[in-house]
Each structure stands twice: as C-alpha cells, then as structure tokens.
C-alpha cells in the first residue's frame, strides 16, 4: 500500500525521447535532426572559443568565490543582457524604465514572467486571463503558463501549412478577436518550430492591433544573433514594440547564442512606463524567485557578463555567433539546392526563407515515421528539423531520404 | 524647429517615434496596482550592516560560512575539482531534466550511505535541483499534485523562514508542531511528541535532519527514535530537509544518522539536500531531491512525474556546481580533502561557540549560556529578546535577526571578545 500507488507513469518529453532513441540506434548512417543545439560540420557540439577564453579567465581569478548572487541575479549580467535585447541606445534604458531578472535559461525567464503576470497583471488573479501561444509553438510554452496557474491557454493562427508560410490574416484576426488584456507570447525571431518570422511590415501590423486591443506582449527571444547572424537585426521586433510605447516582457536565453546550454543562462527583461513601476514589478518578482530557486547560478552569468562588458570579447562573441548562423544558412541553401536537383516534388523555397535553427519541412507524420524508421534520420513528428544536424557529410543522404519519403509515402 | 526637422528625418526612414498617446486609455502603467514587495528581513540586516561605518561592526545575519578572518572560504577540494574539470574541456550540452547522473548517484549515496538497502534495491529516485530551495519547491509541487490524501505540512516551530511560502505557494497548508523551548533554549521534546501524536494521519511532517535552522537545536538519537515511532503510528509522510550534512558535527555519517534511521524504520521519506554550505557552493545552486519508494517500478513512475514538474520551471539544471560536487564525491583524494575541510568548518564553528561562552563568563555574565554550545550548526538562538537585539545593533553595531538568531559563521577569534562584551552589556 503505497502513497504513490496512484502516480501514473508520465510520457517522456518528446524531444528528449527522440535523442534517446537516436543514441540507441546502431545504424551508421543515423542523423539527429531533433533537439535544438548547434553542431559543427563534424556533427559535434561547439563550445565557443570566446567562452573557453572567458572560462579560463574566471578559473584563474582567485579573487572570485562561489557566494550567493542576489535574488535577482548578477547586476552586470542583467543590465548588459537587457542592453543586448533593447539596444545600447535604447530610450527605455536611458529613461530608467527597464529592469531585469537573471533566470534559469529562457524557460526560467518565461516562468518568472508567467508567475508574475498571473499574480499581478490585470488585477491580482489572472488565472482566467487568456494566454495566446502561436500554432504551433515550442512545446513547453503551454506547460509553463498552465503550471503558473493560467487556465485559458489558446492558440493564435500562425503557420499556414498550405502555403508553408505565415498566416498573417489568421494571426491578425485572432489578435482582433482576443479579449482585452489577453497575453500574447511572441517569438522575437527564428520562430520555433517553423522558422517563419513576420516581416517588419507585418510586425508593424501586429503591433498596431495589439496596441489598439490592449494586449500584452511577452516576447520569447531564444535566438538573438543566431537567426540572421546580426544581433541588431534579430532584435528589431522587440525594439519596435518598445518604441511604440509597449510595456512588455522579453524572456532571453543565452543557451544557443552563447552555446551555454547547460549553464542555464537567461534574463527576463521588463520594460515599464517608468522606474517606479519597474521597481515594484521587480520587488514582486523577487518574492517569486525566492520561493522557486532563491537565487540564480553564478557561473554562466559571470561568463556572459564579462564577455558583453569587455569590448574585445564582445567583438569575438559576435564573430562566433556569426560563424554559427552562417553555417546554418549554408546548410539551408545546400539542402534546397539538392532537393531541387533531385526534382523532389513540392516547393522548397521555405527552406531558405525560414530562419534560425529550425525548419518546418512540411513532411507529414507518416513521412516522418519513414525517415526515422527506414532511414534512421531523427526529426520531430511535426516535420521540424534542426538545420544544425546537417553536415557536408550527411546532407546528401538527408536530401535523398527526404526525396524518398515524399515520393514513396503519402 | 530642430525637433520638427528631426521627426521628419526619422519618419522618412520608417523609424521609431515614441507614442505614449497611442495608449489613450492606458496613460498609466499595467503595473500601477502592483504593490511594493516587503523587504526581505535578512537582506535588510545586511543592507543596514553595509551602511554602518563602525569599524567594529559584525554581521551575524549572514547564512554563509566565513573563515577566521571573516572572509568567504572557497574549499581547496573545490579549486582542485575546478582545475580538473577545466582540463577536460567538456562541452556544454543540456543535461537531462533530472540532472547529472554521476552527481545524483553520489548525492543519494552521501545521504543514505553506500550500503543503503534503498539504493541497492533501486527503490528511490534522486533528481538534481537548484540547491535546497529548488529541491523543496519540487518536493512541494510533487506533494501538491500527488499527495491528495492530505494537504497539511507540519513544520517545526520555528523553521526556516522560506519553508512556509514555498509550501503555501505550491498549494499546501502550513501547520506547526512544538519544537523550540524558549525557556531552555533547547528542544521541547515532550511538546513535540504531544503535538505530533495528534497530527491527522497521512499529513506531511517536515524534519530538519541536522543543524536545525534557525535554532541550532537538534534532537538526540534517543529522541529521534521516539519521534520515529510516533510518526509511524500517525502514518505521517516524512520530508527531511538536510542542508548541513557534514557541517553540523563535522562527520557526514553522524549528521545523516536521523535520515538513515528513519529509512531503516520503514519510513519512505522525501529528502532535500543542499551543497551550498558543506561544499561552499552557494551560488552554483547544487542540490538534490530524493523520493524513497516501495520498489523500482514505483520509483520510475515518480521519476517521470518529477521531470514533468521540472520542465516547465527551468527545463534542466545547471551543470557547473553539480560537476564540481560530483568530481569531489567521486574522486577519492578529493573526497578525503573535502571531508577534512568540512570538518574544519564545523570545528571552527564549534570553537567559536566555546569561545563565546568562555568570554561571556569572563565578562562576568551570570546567565546560563550552555545552549550556545549545546546547539549545533551555523546558527545559534541566543535567547536575546528583540529589545536586546536592537540595543546590540544600535549601540554596538552587531547585526542579527530580531529573533535573536546569530550566524556563528560570522564570529571570529578576532571579534568574539567584542561580541561577548556587547551581549553582556545588553543582558546584565
């Protein structure tokens, strides 16, 4: 007779199960196009050279210790991270109406933001306030918000499977139809999983409706710099919203653009009307942090802070980021060319039109199953592939396999 | 005029013009109704301490170890482990949701003992957590979701200040059992037994494994045995918080005795561990959460649900601290060094307790200060009243929390005389 007798076995998180299956696969041609982490052309993880350098600096600095960080995190990390998102010359920063909370990765930043919004956003009980996430979206968005107590999480139209692009009309329609004060989770760039971002003109239209309908903008920025290779370009949407007067949250992750996946480096940037409002918001976020993880881990934040605040290291970092982004762009271009050369049915322009780590190939579940089972190429059931998993050595095999899947399996 | 021109120039590039007027109905902020959160009482102590210009000032609020020079102490085994790790040029790939396997295994062994039947029978699950707080939070969330037979968590009176808001936020109710006896500055054993014997069946009871925070008062082994019996009779679910293993007595097995005894007695416990203090890894956030189950199959089910709870909070835990802790625990030479160092820290604390009592006697104090040496761990409940604490702060620049708790870690051979003098002045 156990107290846990009724605890059911939970299904494993899909993306990690995929990697586990890949690991167990003995086939020599296997390719992992699942989990979102950068890989070199040798298919290896890549610790950024600037990271190795700064790590050594930290290790050699015996004046550093392992004392607790403040609850809100390392101050020089928070401010420099927010600057990255909002821009060095951000009027909001100059006007002292920006605050930040160092969090455990992008997930942690979303979590603290969600918990705060549920308690304080529009009155003190936002359990019924609708939260909109894109259809499709990162699979953990839903859980973050529902675990924070939001009971009404809805999709907003985003991906048009037919035309393999953004369903702007649907998106704008859902914005127009959303109850006032609804919260919208927006992907700042390199939409996960589709790789499809609104153009600047489209962002302007989105912003206009959101302003008019009093909707809250909660940006998820996990790929800044990684999408186009240019930090400023990738932050355009967030900065535009700030310039349009929005009070917003931006959950930043440094997992991908710094390659610091396992150090859990994230930042929740808060833009408010004025300093007083931001201070009160931070004071309440502090209370939430205290009962969740007390204070954040120091290693990754130190590393990022030193890099961002040292001009030479900052330049090196930007260069490392561009290296990663460029390799992805190259793989995109080559995959498209190969599919075209093979005469694979369908259009494949979306492969180069999409941006960032992921591509929504358009493969249907049966075709995906074929890829996994017959070709030992591991991708998500949604048809999402991680472009970083492609290398000059496996790209032909992948292109041929996609060709087979599309022609043999309907 | 210049402004007008600038605007034209800017808009011809399709660039930004701040437009607060575009929110006609929201000239104020979304956050206008957000109240300022109350200041953290302990942080408040540190803030005030920082502002104080008295050269003799003492910060006895801080819950972090200090060496005899009052400085933070990075353990040698930690430095060595860090160097070892650096030389391996490891990658930074995501850990699994449950954390670093070599860490969780060593973490469980440290608490339960290498010969633990639980570990041999593979009937427990340990996940890596964000230090002790993160562990308690995951535990609270797990209980809230799955321990549907009872919603009450019984804490000792008093307990660590953060226990209450953590469990409350997870949706559980907080109750208390008598623990600290202000008359003796010791353990209210009969009060505890009395209260616990009346706790409704299946409720959750929180026990501090060693070095009770904030009082420093721990039950003796014979007392633990009786507690175990009563708790078993009431069919209570035991949740141990062990944040000071090794740090209390200097002996890791002695400090884990209660945990291991309860398991032997058949309690399938929940356990939170922290490596903040005993390895000095405070800011690296190293901890573990363990659930002892009936069998392997049950442990697998529980593990799967813990992952579901963790993923929407922070996805997976940070590597650095866990890697350091794991290297220390799993490298014999480093493990020995660690055991020596943790004993060194515990010994210094014990010595400071003794010196404080000796100095108080030398000052001429006639009060009974035995509790200062009877109590164990980082904290000491002095028995000082709020007015006395206030005088200590105002007149002597000695900072502590209002409940009379001092962090013995803040006492050094250089300042213990001053402290004794100050305490005597406000209590004579």
Contacts between the chains, C-beta under 8 A, distances in Angstrom:
chain1	res1	chain2	res2	distance
A	2	B	268	7.5
A	2	B	293	7.0
A	2	B	294	4.4
A	2	B	298	6.0
A	3	B	147	6.4
A	3	B	149	7.2
A	3	B	202	7.5
A	3	B	237	6.3
A	3	B	268	7.5
A	4	B	146	6.8
A	4	B	291	7.7
A	4	B	293	5.9
A	4	B	294	7.2
A	4	B	298	5.3
A	4	B	301	6.8
A	4	B	302	5.7
A	5	B	298	7.8
A	6	B	146	7.3
A	6	B	148	7.9
A	7	B	146	5.3
A	7	B	298	7.4
A	7	B	301	4.9
A	7	B	302	5.8
A	7	B	305	5.8
A	8	B	301	6.6
A	8	B	305	7.6
A	9	B	300	6.8
A	9	B	301	4.7
A	9	B	304	5.3
A	10	B	301	7.8
A	10	B	304	4.0
A	10	B	305	5.2
A	10	B	307	7.0
A	10	B	308	4.7
A	11	B	304	7.8
A	12	B	304	7.1
A	12	B	307	7.7
A	13	B	97	7.0
A	13	B	307	6.9
A	13	B	311	6.1
A	16	B	96	6.8
A	16	B	97	7.1
A	35	B	94	7.5
A	37	B	93	6.2
A	37	B	94	6.8
A	44	B	91	8.0
A	45	B	91	4.0
A	45	B	92	7.1
A	45	B	93	5.2
A	47	B	89	7.5
A	47	B	91	5.8
A	47	B	92	5.8
A	51	B	92	7.6
A	52	B	89	7.6
A	55	B	86	6.9
A	56	B	86	7.1
A	59	B	82	6.0
A	59	B	83	7.2
A	59	B	86	5.3
A	62	B	74	8.0
A	62	B	79	7.9
A	65	B	72	4.6
A	65	B	74	5.1
A	65	B	280	8.0
A	66	B	72	7.9
A	66	B	74	6.2
A	66	B	78	7.2
A	66	B	280	5.9
A	66	B	281	5.4
A	66	B	282	5.6
A	66	B	283	5.0
A	66	B	284	5.6
A	66	B	321	7.9
A	67	B	64	6.3
A	67	B	72	5.3
A	67	B	282	5.5
A	67	B	283	5.6
A	68	B	64	6.7
A	68	B	276	7.7
A	68	B	282	4.6
A	68	B	283	5.1
A	69	B	283	5.2
A	71	B	40	7.6
A	71	B	43	7.9
A	91	B	18	6.4
A	103	B	314	7.7
A	104	B	130	6.8
A	104	B	313	7.6
A	104	B	314	3.6
A	104	B	315	7.6
A	104	B	317	7.9
A	104	B	318	7.0
A	105	B	314	6.1
A	105	B	315	5.8
A	107	B	311	7.7
A	107	B	312	7.3
A	107	B	313	7.1
A	107	B	314	5.3
A	107	B	315	4.1
A	108	B	313	7.1
A	108	B	314	4.4
A	108	B	315	7.8
A	111	B	312	6.8
A	111	B	313	5.3
A	111	B	314	6.8
A	120	B	31	7.1
A	120	B	33	7.6
A	120	B	34	4.9
A	121	B	30	6.6
A	122	B	30	7.5
A	123	B	33	7.5
A	124	B	33	7.8
A	140	B	311	6.2
A	140	B	312	6.1
A	140	B	315	7.0
A	143	B	311	6.4
A	143	B	312	3.8
A	144	B	312	4.5
A	146	B	312	7.7
A	147	B	309	8.0
A	147	B	312	4.4
A	147	B	313	7.4
A	211	B	22	5.6
A	211	B	23	6.7
A	214	B	23	8.0
A	214	B	25	7.2
A	214	B	26	6.6
A	216	B	30	7.0
A	239	B	16	7.6
A	240	B	16	6.8
A	243	B	16	3.2
A	243	B	17	7.3
A	243	B	18	5.9
A	244	B	16	7.5
A	244	B	18	7.8
A	244	B	19	6.4
A	244	B	22	6.9
A	245	B	18	5.9
A	245	B	19	5.4
A	245	B	20	5.0
A	245	B	22	5.9
A	245	B	23	6.0
A	247	B	29	6.0
A	247	B	30	5.0
A	247	B	31	7.2
A	255	B	94	7.8
A	259	B	92	5.8
A	260	B	92	5.6
A	261	B	92	5.3
A	261	B	93	5.7
A	261	B	94	4.6
A	262	B	92	5.1
A	262	B	93	6.1
A	262	B	94	5.5
A	262	B	95	5.2
A	262	B	316	7.2
A	262	B	318	6.8
A	262	B	319	3.9
A	263	B	92	6.5
A	263	B	318	5.5
A	263	B	319	6.0
A	263	B	320	6.1
A	264	B	314	6.3
A	264	B	315	7.7
A	264	B	316	7.5
A	264	B	317	7.0
A	264	B	318	4.4
A	272	B	29	5.8
A	272	B	30	7.7
A	272	B	31	5.9
A	273	B	28	7.0
A	273	B	29	3.7
A	273	B	30	7.8
A	273	B	31	7.5
A	274	B	29	7.1
A	277	B	29	4.2
A	277	B	30	7.9
A	277	B	31	4.3
A	277	B	32	7.0
A	277	B	34	7.3
A	278	B	31	7.8
A	279	B	36	7.3
A	280	B	31	6.1
A	280	B	34	4.5
A	280	B	35	6.8
A	280	B	36	5.1
A	280	B	37	7.7
A	281	B	31	5.2
A	281	B	34	5.8
A	283	B	36	5.2
A	283	B	37	3.7
A	284	B	34	5.9
A	284	B	35	7.4
A	284	B	37	4.9
A	286	B	37	6.1
A	286	B	40	7.7
A	287	B	37	4.9
A	287	B	165	7.8
A	290	B	40	7.3
A	290	B	133	7.7
A	290	B	162	6.5
A	290	B	165	7.3
A	291	B	133	7.6
A	291	B	137	6.7
A	291	B	162	6.8
A	291	B	165	4.8
A	291	B	166	4.8
A	291	B	169	5.0
A	292	B	130	8.0
A	292	B	133	7.5
A	292	B	134	7.4
A	292	B	137	5.8
A	292	B	313	6.7
A	293	B	130	3.9
A	293	B	131	7.3
A	293	B	133	5.7
A	293	B	134	4.7
A	293	B	137	7.2
A	293	B	285	6.7
A	293	B	314	7.3
A	294	B	130	7.5
A	294	B	131	6.6
A	294	B	132	7.9
A	294	B	133	3.8
A	294	B	134	7.5
A	294	B	162	7.3
A	294	B	285	7.9
A	295	B	283	7.1
A	295	B	285	7.5
A	296	B	285	7.1
A	297	B	130	7.5
A	297	B	283	6.8
A	297	B	284	5.8
A	297	B	285	4.5
A	297	B	318	4.1
A	297	B	320	6.8
A	297	B	321	6.7
A	298	B	283	3.8
A	298	B	284	6.3
A	299	B	284	6.4
A	299	B	318	7.1
A	299	B	320	4.0
A	299	B	321	7.5
A	300	B	318	6.9
A	300	B	320	7.4
